[in-house]
């Protein structure tokens, strides 16, 4: 079952259970998916859906930080709950060690030697680790590997 189909089924389940918080978050995700399909005139595959989910989670993390710094814990809790619903649609993430090993292997494979090769390495790493790791963590690992 595709991730897109799973999200639709989860929305139906949330409707039947009258779980308004979960339903609202799933509808938000579906709206973002539909917007991407309309804007780019493509049919979303699982990789593209995971990228959208990643983007929405990053937005929620930023919102939580902003709300907490403003002393609005009630709004931060709502964003955290949405983040928990969205994280259910992500595949199992790689550990920091696994990310570092993958980055080191790609750096060795490409023969990259310094910070000037960052773009080339990031392109290859992104293709291989898309949806499997946090790209901020991947970027830090690439910088560390190229600065050796």
C-alpha positions, 0 to 999 in steps of 0.5 A: 500500500502506498503512503498516499493511500495509507494517509487517506485510510488514516483520515477515514479512520480518524473521521470514524473515531471523531479524532478531530486533532488527528483528522486536522493534521492529516487533512493539513498533510493531504492539502500540502500533498494536493498542492504539490501535485497541482503546482508541479502536475505530478503524481506523488510517489512515496519519496515525494510524500516523505519530503512533504512530511519532513517539511511539515515536521520542520515547520512544526519544530520551528513553531514549537521553538517560537511558541516556547520562547514566547511563553505560549506552551499551549500552542507549543503542545498543539504543534507537538501533537501535530508533529507526533501524528506526522512522524508516523508517516516517516520511515525508520531514521538512520542513526548518527553512526549510520549516517556518518558511515554512508557519508564517508562511503560516498566521500570516498567513492566520489574522491571528494577532498575538501569543502569545495566538493560539498555540493557534489557530495550533498547531491549524491548523499541526498539521492541515497538518504532521502527520507531516511535521515534528517538532512540537517544532520547529513549536512553536518556529517558531510562538512565534518567528513570534508574538513578532515 
